[in-house]
Amino acid sequence: MLAYSYLCTSIMKKYIVIMAVVAGLTACDNGRQQKMEEFRQKVRTQFLEEKLEKAQQELAHTDSMLQAREASKDSINAPKRSYKDSLEMAADVQGAQIRYIHKKQKEMQ
């Protein structure tokens, strides 16, 4: 009987210690969660800035290629026309991507 009461007391002590640790970790979680949210926000901002810079560089390159193609006097040929159309399509897509990134940046502010 004495061994049984000692075993129950030992289990109860462990249970109380475990509950105290869980309560302590749960109480500290709010600050940690806020820090993680701030970190995610910073990473998201940096990602959008890098994505915007890359998209603007690609658009500038595509635009210069498109202007060079339009300046070419041999733009009558069909393959060149389809190439010009693909450049126009790429420029439109890149412009839309830049507008979308600007929209997301405004939403984050």
C-alpha positions as a printed Julia matrix, in Angstrom:
109×3 Matrix{Float64}:
  0.0    0.0     0.0
  2.86   2.34    0.77
  4.45   1.68   -2.63
  1.14   2.43   -4.33
  0.74   5.81   -2.6
  4.37   6.68   -3.41
  3.75   5.77   -7.07
  0.61   7.92   -7.2
  2.41  10.84   -5.57
  5.29  10.53   -8.02
  2.92  10.46  -11.01
  0.99  13.45   -9.68
  4.2   15.44   -9.25
  5.24  14.65  -12.83
  1.77  15.55  -14.06
  1.86  18.89  -12.24
  5.34  19.69  -13.6
  4.26  18.82  -17.16
  1.14  20.98  -16.86
  3.21  23.89  -15.52
  5.65  23.6   -18.44
  2.81  23.46  -20.97
  1.12  26.48  -19.36
  4.41  28.4   -19.42
  5.07  27.59  -23.06
  1.52  28.5   -24.01
  1.79  31.85  -22.23
  5.04  32.67  -24.05
  3.65  31.71  -27.44
  1.89  35.03  -28.11
  5.08  37.08  -28.23
  6.74  34.47  -30.37
  3.8   34.39  -32.75
  3.9   38.18  -33.12
  7.64  38.07  -33.83
  7.1   35.4   -36.47
  4.35  37.47  -38.1
  6.63  40.52  -38.19
  9.4   38.37  -39.67
  7.04  37.01  -42.36
  5.96  40.56  -43.18
  9.59  41.68  -43.62
 10.39  38.66  -45.79
  7.26  39.24  -47.88
  8.23  42.9   -48.37
 11.77  42.01  -49.41
 10.49  39.3   -51.76
  8.09  41.7   -53.46
 10.81  44.34  -53.85
 13.19  41.82  -55.42
 10.44  40.45  -57.67
  9.52  43.99  -58.73
 13.12  44.88  -59.57
 13.54  41.7   -61.62
 10.24  42.25  -63.45
 11.18  45.85  -64.29
 14.54  44.73  -65.66
 12.88  42.03  -67.78
 10.34  44.53  -69.07
 13.07  46.99  -70.01
 14.95  44.25  -71.87
 11.81  43.06  -73.66
 10.88  46.62  -74.57
 14.32  47.29  -76.04
 14.07  44.08  -78.08
 10.62  45.09  -79.29
 11.81  48.55  -80.3
 14.76  47.04  -82.16
 12.38  44.7   -83.98
 10.05  47.56  -84.91
 12.98  49.63  -86.16
 14.01  46.8   -88.43
 13.06  47.38  -92.06
 12.5   43.68  -92.67
  9.41  43.4   -90.51
  7.31  42.17  -93.45
  8.3   38.54  -93.02
  5.86  36.31  -91.13
  8.35  34.75  -88.68
  9.5   38.18  -87.63
  5.9   39.29  -87.19
  5.14  36.35  -84.94
  8.33  37.1   -83.0
  7.18  40.7   -82.61
  3.78  39.49  -81.42
  5.42  37.24  -78.84
  7.53  40.18  -77.64
  4.4   42.33  -77.31
  2.71  39.53  -75.37
  5.73  39.19  -73.06
  5.79  42.95  -72.48
  2.08  42.93  -71.62
  2.51  40.05  -69.18
  5.5   41.69  -67.51
  3.62  44.97  -67.21
  0.7   43.16  -65.6
  3.09  41.45  -63.21
  4.55  44.82  -62.17
  1.06  46.25  -61.62
  0.15  43.22  -59.49
  3.28  43.61  -57.36
  2.49  47.31  -56.82
 -1.05  46.35  -55.8
  0.25  43.8   -53.25
  2.71  46.34  -51.85
 -0.13  48.84  -51.33
 -2.22  46.17  -49.6
  0.64  45.41  -47.21
  0.93  49.06  -46.12
